[in-house]
Amino acid sequence: MMKEYEVELSVVAPVYNEYDNLIPLTDRIREVLEDEIDSFEIVYVDDGSTDGSSELLDELAARYEEVKVYHFTENNGQTAAFAAAFEKATGRLVATLDADLQVDPADILKLLPRSEDHDVVCGIREDRQDTWVKKLSSKIANGVRNRLTHEDIVDTGCPLKLFKQEVVKEYYLFEGMHRFFPTLAKLNGYKVAEVPVNHFSRRHGESKYGINNRLWKGLIDTLAVRWMQKRNIDYTIKEETE
């Protein structure tokens, strides 16, 4: 029996102190999807914001029926926000992005064709509009992750990704694991593709990441994922003969 879904696409985004970005982000998502997707929802998880984002999210949820908002009681981090969003998402497909407007929701449409024969489609940020420190730390972190996990993901840090629902529902996440969504999907036997997408400079707010939480925490997380890869259970049951 074919599984039924409440909507075709869930767009999910963690939110932590992104007040000035929320209205333009919501407007942009609705603008690009309304004529392209039969049904969609926008799932925001408020990660303990203190700048008025929480109240604005509630206003957006009251204004638009497709906007769903869930509030953490305190700041729990991006992986926890994604985990909660994945749990609440009802779409056949689930797209992820950050709330900082550095990726364009319109690029979700670039990922859709590859989802026909892949389970996860990841964006590759072309012409990144970040500071040299952020670009350098990201490049080093991505290289270390790929080397230690024997991966070839070009830009695992790109927030724009598209998943089939069954992929995100099977994730069992720990802190920091949002950086390894493609690798974790492969561990569960899913197929991953990558597609170039646009990238823009941050117009409002401040980045939540620096060298410390990109490199050192990321290294510890990478070693944890490498351990999981080496301990992954993979077996085939022999067919019984009559």
N, C-alpha and C positions, 0 to 999 in steps of 0.2 A: 504494500500500500504506500502511495506517495505521501510523504510528510507534508502537512500543511503549515504555512507560516502566516503570521499576522500581517507582515508587510514584506515587500520585496527587498528593501535595503534599510539597515540600521546604520546611521552615522554616529559614532561614539567619540566623545572627547572628554578627557579630564580637565578640570578647571581649578586653577589655584591663583587667585588675585589677577584676573584678566578682565577687569571691569570694562575698560575702554574698547576691548576687542569683541565683546559678546554680541552686541547688536549687529555690527557689520559682518561678523562670522555667521550668525544665524540668517541674516538677510541673504548672504552669498550662497549658503547651502540651499536655502529654499529656492533662490533664483535659478540655480543651475540644475536642480533636480526636478522641479515641478513639471516640466514638459518632457522630461527624459525617463523618469522612473514612475511606474504605475502607482506605487505606494511606498512611502518611506517614513522613518521616524528619526528624530535627533535626540540622542541620549547624552545628557550632560551629567557628570558626576562632580559635584562640588567638594574639593579636597580640603575643606576647612578654610575657605577664603575669609579674609578679614578686611577687604577693601570695598565691600558693597556688592561684590559679585554674587553672593548668595541671594540677596534680595532681588537683584536684577534677573537672575535666572528664574526665580519664581514668577516675576512679571512676564517673562518670555513664555513660560509654560502656560500661564493664564491667557496669553494673547494668541498662541498658536497651538492647535490641538496635536500637531506632530512633535512638539517639543516635550520631552520627558526629563524631569530633573530629580536627582537623588543627592542628598546631602550627607557627608560624613560629619560625625560629631567633633572630629579633630583632624589635623593634617596627618594622613597616613601614607602619602607618597603615590607616585604615578602608577606603579604596578598594581597597587591596591585599587586605585580608581579604575584602571582598565579591567581588573577582575570583576568589580562590581558592575561595570557597564556591560561586560560580556554576559554576566548572569541575567541582566535585565533586558538585553537586546532580543528582539523577536523576529528579526529579518532573516530571510533566506541567505542574504549576504550581509557581512558586517564590515564597514569601513572605519578605520581609525585615523584620527588626526589630532594635532595639538590645537589649543585655542588661541595661539599667538598670531595667527594669520600669516605665518611664514610659508605655508603650503596652500595651494589653491584648491578648494573643494571641487572645482570644475575638473580637476585632473582625476577624480574618481572615475569619470567617464573614460579616461585613457586606460584604466586598469580593467574595466569590465570585460572587454573582449578576451583577455587572457584567462579570465576566471572560468571560461567555458571548458578549458582542458587543464587547469591548474587549481589547486585548493587554496593557495595563498599567492597574492600578487603584491610585490613590494615596490615602492617608488624609489627611484634613484635621483637625488637632488642634483640637477644640472645648474652650473654657474651659481654655486652657493653664495648667498648674500649675508655672510656672517663675518665677525672679526677674525683676524688671522689666528688669534689664540684659540678661538672656538673651533675653527676649521682644522688647525694643527692637532689639537687634542682629540678631536673626533676622528681624524685620519689615523692617528697612532692607535687609539682605542679600537677602531674597526680592524686595523691590521693585526693587532694582538689577538683579538677575538677570533678572527679567521684562522690565524696561524695555530692557535692552541686547540681550536675545535675542528680543524681541517675543513673549514668552510670556504666558500667562494662568493659570499654575499657582498655585493659592491658597497651597499650603503644600509647596513642594518639599523642605523640610527634614524633613518627617514621615518617620520611619524605617519606618513600616508601609506596605508596598507589596506588590502581588501582580502577578506577571509570568507570561505564558506562557513555557515553557522556551526556545523559539526566540529570544525577545527577549534574554534574558541571555546565551545562547550566542553571540550576534552582537556583543555589546559588546566594544570594544577600548578598555580603560580606561587612563587616566593618573591620577596622583595628584590628588586633589580632585574627580574626576569623579563620585563617588557623589552629589554635590549636584545633578547634572543628569540623573539616570536618565530622567525623563519626556521631556526635550528630546532626549536622545540616541536614545530609542526613536522619537520622531517623525521624526528625521533618517533613520531606517531604514524609514520608511513605516508605523509601527505606530500604533494608535489608543489614546488615553489618556483615562481617566475619573477622577473624584475622588469620594470618599465621606467624610462626617464620621465621626470615630472619637473615642474617649475619650482623655484624657490625665491623667496623675497626677504628683504631685511625686516626686522621687527620694528613696527611703527609705534607701538604702545607697550608699556610695562617693561619688565626686566627678565632676563633669562634666569631660570632656576638652577642652571648647571654651570659648574666651573671645572677647572682641572682636577680638583680633588675627587669630586663625585663622578667624573667621567673616567679617570684613569685608575685610581687606586681601588675604589669600590668596584669599578668595572672589572678589574683584574681578578678580584676575589670571586665575583660572580661568574667570570669565565672559567675559572678553575672548577667551580661547582658544576657548571654545565658539562665540562669535559669529563668530570667524574660520572655524571649521568649517562653520557654517551658510552663510556667504557663499561658501565654496568647495565646498559640497556638490554632487556630480554627480547630475543628474537628467535622464534622457533616455528617449525612447520610440522604439523601432525601428519604422520604417514597414513596414506590411504589404506583402508582395510581391504584385503582381497577376499573374495568369496571362496 
